[in-house]
Amino acid sequence: MAIRPDALPTDPASLTEMVLALDAENEKLRVAMQTLREMIFGKRSERLAVLVDEQLALELDDLQTDATRPAPANDDAPAAKSPDRPRRRARRNIGALPKHLPRCEQVLEPEATACPCCQGQLHKIGEDVSEVLDVIPAMLQVLRTVRPKYACRSCTDGVVQAKVLPRLIESGMASTALVSHVVVSKFAWYLPLYRQVQILAGQGIQLDRATLAGWIKRAAWWLKSLYELQLRMIQAAQRVFCDETPMPVLDPGRHRTRICQFWAHAMDDRPWGGPSPPAVAYVFANGRGTEEIAGQLMGFSGIMQVDGYAAYKALARHHGGAIQLAFCLAHARRKFVEVYKTTQSPFAREVIERLQAVYAIEAEIRGSSAGQRLTARRTRSAPLMAALKARLTGMVDQLFSQSKLAEAINYALNHWDGLTLFLRDGRVEVDSNTVERSMRPIAMGRRNSLFSGSEGGAESWAILASLVNTAKLHELDPQSYLTDVLERIVSGRTKSHQLHELLAWNWKAARHRTTQAAA
């Protein structure tokens, strides 16, 4: 409603207060409008954000600028190098094909091997060889299992026949390899079941989506014990990354979806050479409250690397100091990036550049031991963070409390102890990008599949996505890994007390030892 002149106060102090309030409200509206515009039309990833002299422009893949880039806030890519350092040569594969791939030769002989002058027979003096990467499209085949019967001609008893091999789906029409292919296509490469049905139809196999969903459910049933072991291994680590993301689940009674949650628990000690291999396990839950995460981490004590969500803080309070929270510096930085995008605030840009220096140090010490990282952080990063805190503390009192910049500063100051835990423990990462990267496969799958058909389907999703994405973290072919694991479990070659051998990192090590022994 418009303000009428007769409704304006005559007191200068009241007028000043009204102007400030209207200015703050206008700023909020401008920020909301810009945010909505970027959500609809702009890039969603901070990875493409680049600070230039006058604006926060978007970096294009085919353009290069001399601007100083802030550290990535949602990935662990190395920080940008200063302009005076030589630029690294781009890593491109221009024709070096792997030696382990089989070679299929085709020899192109000339049309005639007689000398055009004297008609004598030409002899070979050399050859030119070139290689290209070829592909054999996926081919369906029928696997026939024949069990001959043998009997003695002299006796009536004594028929011998091999036992039936256990099958993933009893009396089903799919082999273990085919079921694994369906699982990997959906949870590793984000191919929804209806698209897989269309691909199979193109090869003359008519199946419906419910059949493939049944195969996935059966595979998850066989792999549930391995998944639970992997989850326990992660939760037994001294440092765990946690995050959560919505998962729509179909609610048939209401003819709509209801929003449930996928919680992700991850570990990865590769940045400092620790004992924990990279792994992720997703947990399906109906909500995202404190009771949900408390039930999942019952008995846990150690360091949790998380964002500033209140459920984690409540969990730490209830455990009386047994759980330390290391908050994500990328989340704090992201708030200043949003402010700079909408208001071009010089102070927000200053904060981003100060954090850029911290990320540059992290890029240099990545791969060092925990002790070496801690020493470097105390010597180089601690003064930078102390100076940043002084600047934030001095600026916050000069701002209107409801402005976006003040909110960003207050978030950083209120979480400062957790944001700077990396200065006191060399094992701690500066952000929780480890688990955020593990959430991307869930988001990609959700974008293509839209929702889960039931709670049981969501639980199967969590089981299979955990194992498949952990295999990808170890640079394994998820198809080969999952097929072998299922065959071992179904056949009984791997007993329940030997399931640890099938965890992705142990499976990979065993394969490596076998390859070395055969060489």
Buried (B, 14 or more C-beta within 10 A) or exposed (E): EEEEEEEEEEEEEEEEEBEEEEEBEEBEEEBEEBBEEBEEEBEEEBEBBBBEEEEBBEBEEEEEEEBBBBBBBBBBEBBBBEEEEEEEEEEEEEEEEEEEEEEEEEEEEEEEEEEEEEEEEEEEEEEEEEEEEEEEEEEEEEEEEEEEEEEEEEEEEEEEEEEEEEBBBEEBEBBBBBBBBBBBBBBBBBBBBEBBBEEBEEEEEEBEBEBBBBBBBBBBEBBBBBBBBBBEBBBEBBBBBBBBBEBBBBBEEEEEBEEBBBBBBBBBBEBBEBEBBBBBBBBBBBEBEBEBBBEBBEEBEBBBBBBBBEBBBBBBEEBEEEBBBBBBBBBBBBBBBBBBBBBEBEBBBBBBEBBBBBBBBBBBBBEBBBEBBBBBBEEBBBEBBEEBBEBBEEBBEEBEEEBBBBBBBBBBBEBBEBBBBBBBBBBBBBBBBBBBBBBEBBEEBBEBBEBBBBBEBBBBBBBBBBBBBBBBBBEBEBBBBBBBBBBBBBEEEBEEEEBEBBBBBEBBBEBEEEEEEEE
